[in-house]
Amino acid sequence: MDYTKTEYKPSEKPGVYYFQTEVNQLLSLIVNTFYRKKEIFLRELISNASDALDKVRFKSIGEPSILDSEPDLYIHVIPCRANNTLTIADSGIGMTKNDLINNIGTIARSGTKKFVEALKQGTDISLIGQFGVGFYASYLVSKKVIIYTKSNMDNYYSWESLAGCSFSISKIEPVSNFGRGTRVVLYLKDDQLEFLEERRLKEIIKKHSEFISYPIALEVERTIEKDLIKDNQEDGKTNQNTEKIKEIRKELQVLNKQKPIWMKRIQDISEEEYSSFYKAITNDWEDHLAKKHFSVEGQVDFKSIIFVPRRAPFDLFDSRKKTNNIKLYVRRVFIMDNCYDIIPDYLNFIKGIVDSEDLPLNISREALQQNKILKVIKKNLVKKCIEMFFEIAQDSEDYNKFYEAFSKNLKLGVHEDSQNRSKLAELLRFRSSKVDEEVVTFKEYISRCSEKQKKIYYITGENIEQLKKSPFIEKLLHYNIEVLFMVDPMDEYCMQQLKEFEGYKLICVTKEGLTLDDIDPELQKKHDELVASFSDLCEVMKEILGDQVEKVIVSDRIQKSPGCLVTGEYGWTANMERIMKAQALRDPSMSSYMASKKTYEINPHNKIIIELKRRVELDRTDRMIRDLTYLLFDVTLIVSGFAIENPTNFSERVSRILELGLNLTSEDVDAQDNNSLNNNNWIANDPSLEKID
């Protein structure tokens, strides 16, 4: 069928009709305000064609003869560069003359004046699916629109308008190959000729109308080579030469071959169909890792299929990237894929579709209007996603792949989603001091706890090997208490919000407040005695270190090391401080109030600390006490995960210790430097220092 060569001859003088007074104002709103993207016009016209086909199919159930005039149900899109026209043709119900006057002339027959007033007041209006409003999106790209239509109840008619104050309707002579339906011919504006390009039309139809129930065919041009045989006369003889010529042929190509499988019953869909559908909507070359197909009925009815990919995209957390991959459809017509309220950010890797028979859209179908509906959809999507994650967890191999790719998303969910925090926490996995090379859950940790232990202990840091040798966990390991190792930077953010799990309080061993009273009640009594005994040493060390530490106390968390630096319960840990300093675009002022004051905890059982205590009791003004305190503090900073503020001074102190150990003398040491080590005094006061190992 060549639409461009079809002639539509008027059989009577056109009748001129006038729009209601306010229609011009409404058309201006539609063209300049409602739609952000001009490509929407094609979606609206195809949706109207689909509605018309739905109507004729419904009527044919009780009256099969209605299809005799045009048995096939189709939608055709025909670009014509010669006339700069784009035709959208369907074999739907068609329109009578009264339909043309009432439905198109009065904008969905809702009362134009009231309609415009309601728009100005911001009233929610849902007129989608009625021919009038969607049709006028045509004027986004057209300077003139002509409609040819044929209903079984009336003659052939044409409707024409320049989007001014009037339109004309003419009765036309019968047209061959046009038994029933509507043809909308758009005369495109000079700056909108891109909508005649095959590539552009395919892109729009695939994006917005891929799952329309009826075949959408685009007229495309194909170049075919043919052999042309020519007879040549030479010397009285006839020779045949074959010449190849190129012929341009037009054909209709169906674009929406992918069917909306979510409309089928779950038991009727094969895994191959799910896989094919997933690849079609995501352009992924791999099969999905998991899927969830479900329907929801109640306040809002919708069907959905969601997928988990096998691997995370490299730009998963790129802020410039589209925030989610959930495509929203209404009656299989694509509405949007950037609805920020339909799924939380931490689930931005989930791909799939949501299709509802009726959603309260705004007039351009580009935004949902009722937040309550959005909340219902979001709540159900999150619930089904978490259910799907637990299903993946049944297979350890699949879950390892999933966790490796999307663990950061789960931890971000624990940080952001207070309603589902406990559920998401069950999905977390960590390395442990009791299990080598394997990860454990919080529930597994709790199952190994003694009856007295009601806390979950964890430590954060850069790598596992470093954490295994940390002084913070020495006492815990001594009492055979399990410690979780957290080396992902996201763990810091996650644990800021996760304070307990199933009644067990989560304790960071690098922060204040760590006590082992519930494990050994005698520890507190022994600790109180040691606090009194080392009070003078703590006081002297605090005076020497000044504002670098908030206080110096006797520790009950370390077993072998001389000391450790702990942070406040509500401030940054050393690991968090390192992470924040590494942020290129960080706010420097944040460090001033988030960086926690350090508490220097000393080990009363360590030989160095015991010797320092003895020297303080002999002479608390001894310069060597000051130098050793600074050196111990710098070493403790490193072991506790902090950075040394002045590496040069630390290097000088270590160098002088090496000189002493090697029995070397330095004539260049400045005796007036408060931070220096006077070699002669050291040797004189303690000859044993010459034998440093």
N, C-alpha and C positions, 0 to 999 in steps of 0.2 A: 504494500500500500504506500503510494508516494503522496504524502500529505502536502508537499510543496506545490504539486501540480493540480491538486484538487481545486475546482472552481466552485465558489459559493455564490449563486446568482440570486439577487433579490427578486421576489415575485410581486412585491407591492412597495409602495412608498414607505420609507422608514418613519416610525413614530418617535417623536422626541419627548423625553420625560425629564423631570427635574428632581435632583436629590433633595432631601429635606435640607433646610437652611444650614444646619450645623454640620452637614457631612463634609464640606470643604475643610472645616476646622479639624474634624476627626481624621481625614485623610492626611492632613499636614502632620498631625500627631503620630500617625502610623509610620509615615515615611521618615520623619525626623527624630522620633523619640522612642518608639516601642522597641525597635530592633537594632541591636548593636552590630549585627553582621548581615549584610545584604543577601548572602547566600540562603538565608532562611526562607526566602520567597518560594524556592523550589520544594522545600519540605512541606510548606503549607499547601501548595497546589497538589502535590502528590497525596498528602493526607486527605484533602477534600475528595480527590479521585477515589481513594480507598473507601471513604465513607459512602460515596455514591455506589460503589460496587457492593459494599455490605448491604445497602438497602435493596438493590435489585436481587441479590442472592437470597435475602430474607423473604422477599415477596414471592420469589420463584418456588419456595417450599410449598406454599398453598396454591400457587398458580404457575405451574411449570411452563406454560405457553408464553410467559412474559419474556423468556430467553430466546424465543424463536427468531426475533429480529436481529439478535447478535448473540450467538451461543457462547462465544469465548469471552472470558473476563480478563481484561488486560489494562495496563497503563503504559503508554508510549511517550517517550520524550524525543522530540525531533528538532535539532538545530538546523537553521538555514542561513548560511553566510551570505547568500545572494541578496536576501531581503532583510538581514539582521533580525530575524525572528526566531523565537523559541516556542514550540508548540507542545503542550501537555494534553494528551488525548486519553480518554478512558471510555470503556463500554459500560458505564454505570447506569443509574436510573434515568439520567437526563433531566431536563427541566422544561416545564411548560412556559408559556408566555407570562402567566401570572407569577410563576416561580421567579422568573427573571426580574419582574418588577418589584415583587415583595421582598425576596430574599437578598437580592444584590442592591436594590435601590434604597433599602431602608436599614442596612447594616444589621443583619441578623434579627430584624423585626423586634428589637428590644426597646425601641423608642429612642431615637438618636439624641435628642436633647437631654433626656435623663441619663443616657449613656455617657455623654461628654461631661455632664455635671458630676456624675459618679467618679469618673476618671480624675477630675480635678481634685475631688475630695479624698482620693486615695482609697476608694472603696474596693474591696475584693470582688472582681468580676470574672466569672469563668464562662467564656463563650466559645471556647475552643471546640472544634468539631462541627460548628455551625458554619455554613458556607461563607457567610458574609464577611466576617472579620479576617479569617486567614486569606481569603481571596485578595483583599486589598494590599497584602504584602507584595503583590505583583508590581505595584507602582514604586517599589524601592528601586527597581531596575528598568522599568518600562515607561515610555512616553505615551504609549497608546496600547489598549488591550481590547481584543475582539474575542467574544465567546460565540462558538457555534454549538448548538445543542439540539438534541432530538429525544423526545420522550415518547413512549408508546401511547401516551394520552393526548398528544398534540402534534403539530406540524414541526417542520424545521425552522429554527429561528437563529438570528444573530443578535448579539448585544455588543455595543461599542461605546467606549468612553475614553476621553483624554484626561480623566481624573479632574475634570472641571466641575461645573455646577450641573451638568446635564449628561444624559446618556441616550442613545437611540436603540430601538429594537425593530428589527426587520424580519418579515417572513421571507424565507428563501426557498428556492426550488429544491426538490429532493436531490440528495448527494449519493452517488454510488459508493459502495463499501463503507457506508456510514448508517448502519441500521438503528443504532441507539447509543446514547452517551453524550459526552461533552468534550469539546476541543477548545482549549484556552490558548490563544495566539498572542504572544507578547512581542511588541515592537520595542526592542531594547534601545536604551539611551546610548549615545555615542561612547560614553566612558564606561559602559558595562558589557562590552562585547566579549569579555573573558568568559561569559556564561554560554558562549557558543563553542568553546573548546572542549573536545572530547575528554581530555584528561581532567579538566575542572569539573565537568558534569559528573563523571564517574566518581570523583572524590566526594562530591556533595551527596550523591545518592547513596553511596556506600556508607557514608558517615551517618546520615539522618534517616534513611528509609530502607536500610538493608533487610529489615525483618517485617516489612509490609507483607501481608498474606497473599497478595496478587503479584504476578510477574511484572517487573518494571523493565521495559526494553528501551535501550537507547539506540537511535539510528546512528550508525558509524559508517565511515567510508573505508573501503578496502581496495588496495591496488592489486590487480590480478594481471599476470603476464599471459599473453595469448600468442599462438603461432599463426602468422598471416602468410598464406601461400600466394605468391605472385608468379604470373606467367611472363617470361621474357622471350622476345623473338630475336634470335641471332642466326644470321646466315640461313634464313628460311626454316630454322628449327625452333621449336618451342621448348624452353627450359623453365623448370619450376624452382623458384628460390623461396626459402622460408625466412620470414622476418618476424622478430619478436616485438610485439607492441604491448603497451601498458594500458589497462582499462580500469577506470575507477567505478567501483560498484558499491551501492548502498545496501546495508543489511541491518536488521534489528538484532541487537545483542542483549540478552537478559543479564541483568547486573545483580539481582538479589537471589542468588542460588542458595545461599546459606539460610536455612530455615530456623525459626525461633524454637529451639528444642525445649525451652522452659515451659512451653505450652503443652508438651506431652506429659503423660504419666511417667513417673520416675522409673517404674519397672519396665517401661517400653523403650528406654534409651540405653544404648550400648556404650561401653567404654570408648569405643572408636568414635562414636558421635560426640561424646563429651570432649575428647581430645581434639577432634576436628574443630569443634565450636570454640574451644579455648584458643587454639592457634589463630582462628579467624578474627577473634576480637582483640587479641593481644599482639599479633605478629611475632609470637615467640616460636623458635624453631624446635624447642624441646616440649615434651609432654609436661603437664602439670604434676605437682607432687601430691596434691590432695584437692578435693572438691566438696561442696555442700550444696545440695539442691533442695529448696524448701519453699513453702508458701505460707503466708500469714493472713489470717482473717480476723476482722474485728473493727477497730476504729478506722483502720485503713487496710484495704486488701491489696496484696501484691505478691508476685512470684519472684524468686531470685535464684541465681546460680553464682556462687563465689568460688574462686580458685586460689590456691597457694602455688606460686612458681617454684621451680626446682632451685633456682639460684637468685641471689639479690642483684639487681642492676647496679652498675658502677656508680650511678648518680642517685642512689636511693635517698640520700639526705641533702640533695642539692636544692637549695631554696628557690632557685629559678625554675625548677621542674614543676610540671603539673602535679598538684598535691595528691590526687587520688585517681584510681583507675576503675572506679565504679561508674558504669554508664547507666543513666536513668532514662527509662522509656515509659511512655504512656500509650497504651494500646499499640505496642510494637513500633511506635514512632520515637526516634531518638530525640531527647530533650536537651540533655547536658551531660558532660562528664567532669565538671568542675564544681560540683555542689559541695561546698566546704563543710556543710552541716550534716552530711549524710553518713559520714564515717570519720572517726577520729584520726589525727595525724599519725599516730603510732601504727596504724593499720594501713598505711599508704601503699604497702606492697601487695595488698589483696586486690585481685582483679575479678571482674564479673559484671553482672547486670542486675538491675532492679526494674521490674515492669509492673505497672499498676494500670488497672482499667480506668481509673478516674482519680486524678490528683488535682488539688486546687492550684492550678497554674495561673500566672498573671497573663495579661492579654497577649503577650508575645511568645508564650510558652517557654520563656527563657529563665524563669525563676519560680520556685515554689513560694507560696504566699503564707502558709500557716506553719508557724514554728512547731506547734503541737504535733502535726503530722510528721515533720522532719524528725522530731525526737523519738517518735514511735518507730520509724524506719531505722534510725541510728541504733536504738536500743536493741532491736531484733538482729540487726546485722552484727553488732559486737557480740551478742550472745551466741550467735551461730558460728562466728569466727573462733571464739574460745572453745566451743564444743569441737570444732574441726581440729584445733590444735591438740586437744586431749586425745582425739582419735589417732592423730599422727603419732602421739607419744606411745601408743600401743606397740609400735614397731620401732625398736631402738635404733636400727640403721637409718630408717627414714627420718626419725626425730633428730639424730645427730646431724644430718644434712640440713634439716630445717633450722636447728638451733645455731649451727655455724653461720648460716646466712642471715637469720632474722632475730638473733638473741638481743641485739641492741633495741629492736622494736619492742620486744616484750618488756625489757627493762624500762624503756621510755613509757610504756603503758603503765607499769607499776608506779612510776613517778607522776603521771598525769591523771590516770583514771582511778579515782578513789572508790567508785562503786564496784569495780571489778579487780581491785588490787589484790585481794586474798586469792582469787582464782588464778590470776596471772602469776602470783608468787609461787604457786604450785608447779608452774612450768619452768621455773628457773633451775639452772644446773651450775654447780661450782666444784672446783677441785678441793680436796680435803686432806688434812694431815694424817688421816687414818686409812685413806684409800689412794693408792698410787695409780697414776695414769688413767684414772676413771673419774667421772663426775658424779656428784650426788645431789639429791634433792633435799629440801628442808625436812620433808617427812622421813626420809632415810636417816638424816642426822638425829632427829628426835627419837627414832626407834632405837638408837644406840646410846641415848642419854641414860645416866643413872637416875634413880628415883629422886635424889636430892637436887639434881641439876634442872633448873627451870629457865635456863638462858641458852641462847645460841650465840656462840662466839665466832667472830670473823675478823679478818685483817685485810686491808687493801694495800696494794703496792704495784710495782712495775712488772715484776716477773715472779714466777713460782719459786725458783731457787733462792732468790733474795728473801722471800717471805719465810721460807722454811728455816732460815738461820737468824731470823729477827729476834732481838732480845725481848720483844713484847710477848712472845708466846712461850718463853722458857718455862715459866711456872705452870702454865696450863698443860704443856706437854709432860711436865714432871708428874702431874696428877692424872695423866692419861685422859685429859679432856680434849675432845675433838675441836679443831679450829678450821673454819672455811677460808680458803684463799681466794681473794677477788682481785683479778689483775686487769679487768676491762675498765677503761675510764668511765664507761656508762654505769658501772657498779656504784660509783660514788654518788651519782645523782639518784639512782634507784634507792639506795639505802637511806638517803635523807628522808624519804617518805615512808619506807617500810620499817616500822618500829617494832612490830611483833608478828608472830606467825603461830596461829592456833594456841594462843596463851603463853607462848615462849617469847620472852623479850630478846630482841637482837642487840648484842653488845659489840661495839667496835673496840678491840683491845688496845688501840693506840690513843684512845680518848680517856678522859677522866671518868671516875666512877666505877672502875673495875674492882670488884671485891670477890673473894672466894670463900666468904663466910658460910655459904650454903654447902660448900664441899667439905670444909674442915673448920668447925667452930673455934678450935684452939688457935687458929692462925691469928685472929684479931688480938687475943691477949698477948701473944708473943710480939706482934707488930707494935702494940702500944708501948711495950717495954723498950723496943729498939728506937722508937720515935723519940722518947725521952733521952736515951743515951746519945743519939746523934744530933740533938737539937743545936749544939754549938757549931758543929761542922756545917749544918744546913744554913745557919745564920751567916757564917763567914762566907760561904760560897755565894749566897744571895747578894751580899755586899760587894763581892768581887765582880759578879756578872751584871749587876745593876738591872737596867730595864730590858736586857736581853731575855730574861725569864720573869714570869710573874711570881714564882716561888720555887723553893727547893725543899723537897720532902723526901722522907724515907719510903722506898717502894716496897710493895708486896707482890709485884707482878713479874719481877726478873729474878733469875736463878744464878746466872754466871756473870753476865756483863756488868761493867762498873755502873752503868746508868742508862737512862732513856729519857726522851723528851716526849711528853704527852700533851695533847691539845684539849681545849675545852669541849664539853659535851655537845655544844650547839654550833661550834665554829668549824672551819675547814680542817681536815686532816692534813698531814704532810703531803700525802699523795694528791689530794685535791688542790693544795696550794701549787704543787708542781704542774698539775694539769692546767690550772687557770693562768699561770705565768706563761705557759706555752701558747695561749690563745693570741693570735696576731691582732685581732680586733677587740681585745678585752678592754673593759673600762678600768683604768688604773685606780680610780677612787674606790672600787669595790674591795680592793685588798685592805684598805684602811679599816674597814669595819667587819669584813668577813674572816680575815686572817686571825686565827685564834692566838691568844696568849699562851706561851709555852710554860709548862710545868716541868722542872728538872727533877726526875726521880732517881735517887741514888740507891745502889744495892748495898745494904749493910753487911752482907756476907762476902763481898769482894775484897781481895787483899789490898788493892790500891786504895779503896775507900777507907778501909780500916787503918792503913798507914797514914792517910791524910788526917783522919780523926786523931791519931796519936800526936801528929805534929801540931795540930791546932791546940790540943791540950797543953803541949810544951810551950809553944809561942805562936799565937794566932797572927802575929805581924810578920812572920817569916815570909820573905819574898818568894821562896820556892813554892809555897802553898798557892800563891796567886798564879804563878806560871803553870803549875800542874792543873789548876782548876780551868784555866783558859784552854789548855791542850785537851783535857778530858771533855770539855764542853764541845769543842770543834769536832772531836772524834764522835761524840754522841749525836751531834747534828747529822753527820753523814750516815751513821748506823740507823738513825730514826727516820731517814728519808728526806731531810731538809737540805737546803743548799747553804754552804758557808758564805757568809756575807763578805768576808775579807780573806780570800785564799792566800794572798801574799804573806800576811802575818802567820797563817797556819803553816805555810811552807817554811818560813824562817824558824818556827819553833821545832818542827820536825827535823830540820837540818841540824839544829843545835843538839837535839837529842842524839842524832847519829854521830855527831862529833864526840859527844861524851862516850857513847858506846864504843867508838873506835879509839878512845883515849887520845883525841886530838885537841889542840888548844887553838883558840881563835883570838888573835890580838886586835881584831877590828870590831869586837862586840862593844856596843855603846853602853857604858855602865849606867848611864842616866835613863835608858829606855825602860819604862815600867814593865813592859811586856817581855823584856829580854831575860835570859837565863845566865846568871853570873857563874861561870865555870868553876872558879876558885872556891866560891861559897858552897856550891853544890858538893864538890869533892870534900871540902873541909867538913861540912855538916853531915855528910852521909857518904863515906867512901864506897859503900856497896854499889852506888850508882855507876861506878866505873865498870861494873861487871854486867852491864845491860845485855840481855840475851836478844 
